[in-house]
Every structure is written in structure tokens, then in C-alpha cells.
Amino acid sequence: MPKKTSYEELPMLPPPMLPPPWSALLAIFQTCFTAPTYRLFTAVATGAICQVGKVTVAGMQRASGPGPAAPHHRFSDFFARSHWDAHQLGERLAVWITDHLVPDGQPVTVAVDDTLLERWGRKVFARMLSHDGAAQHPTALTWGNRFIVVAITLRLGWITPTPIALPVLVALHRPRSRTSGDKRTRLGRAATALESAHRRWKPHARRIQERNAKRAAAAARGHRLPGTPEQPGSRRASYERSAWQNLQAAEAEWDAALAHTRAHIHTTDTTTPGDGVIARYRDRWAIETCFANAKQHLGLGQAHNRVPAAVRRTAPLQLLCYSLVVCYYALHGRPAADTARRRATAPYYTSKAHPAFIDMAARLRRDIIAARCAPAITETCGGHPHQEEHRATKIEQLLSDIGAL
């Protein structure tokens, strides 16, 4: 029987062609890995950021870099078998953020929240039935993995005036057992009922979708286009007028509640003024924005992991990549140029004055792709009289062709 090769005995990956600032930022985690695992970590982190499609493990592998790629099982084993600790990475990143991005003497604001990543497979580790605030169905119950996230909230005024949350520590929440002794818990009964409802509903779902499609096609001819005004006396106009009145009443109630909160604040912090406590609580919303951006632009939750180690590590690594993108942009970004480029390509953003997270990620992707392609482009532009200008034009054309934002 042939001897089984250990993970550390496998050949090392070739060093990727990365921009020096990005390599220097990843180097803060170098002592957390062995040499082969660190090289694989750089490929995984780069692939997780450069992948603009499905951010699965295979997607990270495809976007990790040109040249001979490592086998797929190497990337899977990085999450499932290799020896590294996501909490240790988060601690290193938290120390780096406080040293480089937090001004001296300023307190560090920390936000704690949880997020749910939908997963439906029966064999997914720590899968639980949980409340999902973003769910579209009435029960708002969804199967998935729930993670507790600790993020450092910063105000990077030279990038954007709104606060930014940088996740550093992420832990998987383990669900309770469905049974308590010989008695089934309420969560276990709800899970069984939801599974039974899905099984009964599945045969009828396609038929209902086809019927709704036929009705929509039949009503399309007489459908009122968006933006067409309603008749003054119509029922729709009356409904919109009452909705606007309700919105104004809600805003008045919110202003009154805010004034009451300023007058009656309950907190254990007796040194911070009331307005400071309210501003600190308002900055907590940045962690919700962080979850939305990570899911939409970095594919958080799209990796199909099932085994315990992979489930515990994949989401924390993707959230750390979110923080790394912001850290890279804080040091090497060009907010004015990126905002002008975005407004040129999307002129309907008339009020855009600051870069969003998608602009930060696009800047890092452009720098990585330019570093990968720079040697070949430099070689082809060697005999051109205006080498530097021609090289920059070629790189910009390449970025436009491959769809790098």
C-alpha cells in the first residue's frame, strides 16, 4: 500500500505576482502559518478578493493567479485540514488596525453583532433554524450558520465621512440540540414542521410560478409603466397620499423619541455626554453595512463547506478579507480619482462624492491585475518610443477588457 503524503510534504506553490503593498499587508499574518500554508493563504486571500463571480473554493482557486494552479484539494484542505487559527489572524489584524488607523489617544470603538449565512444541506456542520431579518417569507425562519462578529468601528475622514466597521474576530454559534432529554424542544418542533412544509410545498411551487407568469404576461399590455402619474381621484392616489402622511407621522414620532432619548439616557458609561453615547450607538450601523457589502461584493456565504473546520474558518477569512480591502485602501487608495472614474462610468450617480466599498475592492483588484500583467506588457512595449505611456495605456485597456471595475 503506497504511503500517504502529508500536507506539509506537498510541493509549494510558486510565488504569486502581487503588488508589494498588498504583499506587505498580508505579511502581518506570516508567523501564523507554516511556509507552505502561508503561500497558499496569499493565494486564497487574493482569489477571494479578485473573484467577481461565485466566491466558492473553486472560484478562489480560479482567481488566485495565472500560471500553473495548485490542485483543487489543496485549496479545500486549507480550510478543512491545515493547521491555523482564525482567531489568531483576527487578533493580529486588530493590533495592526489600532496601531496604524486609530489616532493616538482616541478610544477604540467596538461593535458586536451576528449574521446568518443561509445553508440548506443536511450535512452542513452547525446548521440551525434561525430568525432572518432579511427573509422575504412571513415566518422569517431560515436554515443556515450564524456567526458572532466583533468589529472595530473607525472614521476614516480622508475616504468617507461615514463610519466603517472592520471585522476582526468571528466565531461560529453552535445551535442547541433539538431534544432535551426525552422531550423535543420548541426549536426542534419548528424545524420538523418547516421541513415537512417544504416537502409538501415543493411539488406545487413550479405550477404556481407558471400560473403567475401567465397572469403577468396577460396583464402586461395594460400595465401602467413606472413613473406614470395616477389620476387625482383614483384609489392608488389616495393610498399614496395616506402613505405619505403616515411617513410624516413616523418621522415626527422618531424626532420625539430621539429627543426623549437624549433627555433620558441609560448607560454604564458615566463620563461620556449623552450626545456622544447616541453618536456611538449610531455608528454601530456600520457593522450592518459591512455584512451587506461582504455578502454582495465578496461573496460571503457562497462557499459550500460542510465539515466542521471548513465551516468555522471560511466565513471568518472572508470577513478578514473585507477588513484587508479597507486597510489597503486607507494606505494606498486614491479616493478622488476612484470617485471621478465611477462618476464617469455611471453618470446617474449625481450625488456620489466619496468611494464606496465596491470602489475600494475595485482599486485593489486593478492593482493586483496590473502587477500580474506588468511583466508581459513591459516586454511587448520594450521598443516603443514612449514606453511608460504606452505601458499604462495597455494596462488600462486590459483592465477594461476583463471587466475590472
C-alpha positions, -999 to 999 in steps of 0.1 A, spaced: 0 0 0 16 33 -10 25 58 17 1 86 22 17 120 15 12 145 43 0 180 37 33 197 45 52 174 21 33 186 -9 52 209 -33 50 246 -26 30 269 -48 50 293 -70 52 328 -55 24 348 -69 30 381 -87 14 406 -63 18 443 -57 43 450 -30 18 469 -8 -6 440 -8 22 415 0 33 437 28 -2 438 43 -6 400 41 28 397 58 14 406 92 -1 370 92 31 353 81 40 339 116 5 324 119 13 298 92 39 274 81 58 284 49 36 262 25 4 272 42 12 309 42 19 308 4 -15 291 0 -31 317 23 -19 345 0 -34 327 -30 -67 321 -12 -70 357 1 -61 371 -33 -86 348 -50 -114 357 -26 -110 394 -34 -103 391 -72 -132 367 -78 -162 387 -92 -184 356 -98 -194 329 -73 -169 330 -44 -167 293 -38 -135 274 -31 -132 267 -68 -138 304 -76 -110 314 -52 -87 289 -70 -96 303 -104 -90 339 -94 -58 332 -73 -35 340 -102 -21 329 -136 3 301 -143 1 265 -130 -26 265 -103 -24 242 -73 -49 212 -73 -83 220 -60 -79 197 -30 -51 220 -18 -75 249 -15 -101 227 1 -76 213 26 -66 248 35 -99 253 52 -106 217 63 -73 202 73 -44 227 76 -33 240 110 -41 276 115 -64 296 138 -88 322 125 -89 339 160 -51 344 159 -54 361 125 -81 384 139 -60 393 169 -30 402 146 -53 423 124 -69 441 154 -34 451 167 -24 463 133 -56 484 129 -52 501 163 -15 508 156 -19 522 121 -55 536 117 -66 547 152 -52 581 162 -31 582 194 -52 589 225 -85 581 207 -106 553 222 -113 522 201 -150 516 194 -160 480 191 -193 468 176 -207 433 182 -234 417 161 -244 384 145 -251 375 109 -268 345 93 -254 327 62 -281 306 45 -272 269 42 -298 242 35 -277 210 33 -285 184 60 -248 175 64 -236 211 69 -220 214 103 -238 236 129 -267 242 106 -295 258 126 -330 271 121 -328 308 130 -346 341 125 -335 360 95 -344 397 94 -338 399 56 -361 369 48 -389 376 24 -414 350 37 -438 355 66 -422 331 90 -387 347 87 -371 314 96 -341 302 76 -316 274 78 -280 284 80 -249 291 100 -249 320 124 -217 339 132 -209 363 160 -187 392 147 -166 417 166 -157 447 145 -136 478 151 -155 509 140 -134 537 125 -139 571 109 -116 575 80 -123 611 71 -100 612 41 -120 584 24 -156 588 36 -174 607 64 -195 577 74 -181 552 99 -166 519 87 -167 486 106 -137 463 102 -144 427 114 -116 412 134 -130 383 154 -156 359 141 -170 329 159 -195 302 148 -226 299 170 -234 263 178 -271 255 180 -287 237 209 -298 202 205 -333 196 192 -341 174 221 -338 180 258 -337 146 274 -367 127 261 -387 159 252 -383 177 220 -376 214 223 -397 241 206 -369 248 181 -368 211 172 -406 210 166 -404 242 145 -376 227 124 -396 195 118 -426 215 108 -407 237 84 -391 206 68 -425 190 63 -439 222 49 -411 224 23 -416 188 12 -454 194 7 -449 227 -10 -422 217 -35 -445 198 -60 -468 228 -63 -442 256 -65 -434 252 -102 -471 251 -111 -478 283 -91 -448 301 -107 -460 292 -142 -495 304 -134 -482 337 -121 -460 341 -152 -490 336 -174 -511 362 -155 -482 387 -156 -479 382 -194 -516 387 -199 -517 419 -178 -485 433 -194 -504 451 -222 -525 472 -199 -499 476 -171 -491 512 -161 -454 520 -167 -433 531 -137 -433 569 -134 -468 574 -150 -489 596 -127 -521 584 -112 -554 601 -117 -561 626 -89 -592 608 -77 -581 572 -81 -577 547 -53 -540 544 -58 -535 582 -54 -555 581 -22 -533 553 -9 -501 571 -18 -513 602 -1 -522 583 31 -488 565 29 -470 599 27 -490 612 57 -481 580 77 -444 586 68 -445 621 81 -462 610 113 -435 583 118 -407 609 113 -423 631 139 -425 602 163 -388 594 156 -378 630 163 -398 630 196 -382 596 206 -347 609 198 -354 640 220 -366 618 248 -336 595 245 -313 625 247 -330 635 279 -332 600 294 -300 580 287 -294 548 305 -258 536 302 -229 524 323 -206 550 308 -209 579 332 -181 600 316 -193 604 280 -220 630 274 -254 620 261 -248 631 225 -216 611 225 -234 579 236 -261 584 209 -234 590 182 -216 559 194 -248 538 191 -255 554 157 -220 544 144 -229 508 152 -249 507 120 -216 504 101 -214 467 110 -248 461 92 -234 478 62 -203 456 65 -224 425 63 -243 437 33 -211 447 14 -193 414 23 -223 393 10 -228 414 -21 -193 422 -32 -171 395 -16 -195 365 -18 -197 359 19 -217 327 25 -213 314 -11 -187 287 -3 -202 253 0 -184 240 31 -198 212 52 -171 198 75 -166 215 110 -132 231 104 -141 245 70 -174 259 83 -156 276 112 -129 291 90 -143 302 56 -166 330 67 -141 345 92 -114 345 64 -138 363 40 -147 389 67 -110 394 73 -105 400 36 -132 427 39 -111 444 65 -79 440 45 -95 457 15 -104 487 36 -69 487 53 -52 486 19 -73 514 6 -67 535 37 -30 533 30 -27 532 -8 -61 543 -22 -69 573 -44 -104 585 -33 -106 615 -57 -95 595 -87 -117 565 -80 -148 587 -73 -142 605 -106 -139 573 -125 -171 559 -110 -190 591 -119 -176 589 -154 -188 554 -159 -221 559 -140 -232 595 -146 -266 588 -129 -247 589 -95 -250 626 -94 -246 629 -56 -216 605 -54 -188 623 -36 -169 595 -18 -158 560 -27 -179 531 -16 -166 496 -6 -170 484 -42 -147 512 -53 -121 501 -27 -123 465 -38 -120 475 -74 -89 495 -67 -72 465 -51 -83 443 -80 -69 467 -105 -35 469 -87 -33 431 -84 -42 425 -121 -18 452 -132 10 436 -111 3 402 -127 3 415 -163 30 442 -160 60 419 -169 44 407 -202 31 442 -211 65 457 -204 82 431 -226 58 439 -255 63 477 -251 101 475 -250 107 490 -284 81 517 -282 94 553 -281 70 563 -253 73 532 -233 58 543 -200 27 560 -215 22 530 -239 25 506 -210 0 525 -189 -25 526 -218 -21 488 -224 -27 480 -187 -58 503 -187 -71 486 -218 -66 452 -203 -84 461 -172 -113 474 -192 -115 443 -214 -116 419 -185 -142 439 -166 -122 451 -136 -142 479 -121 
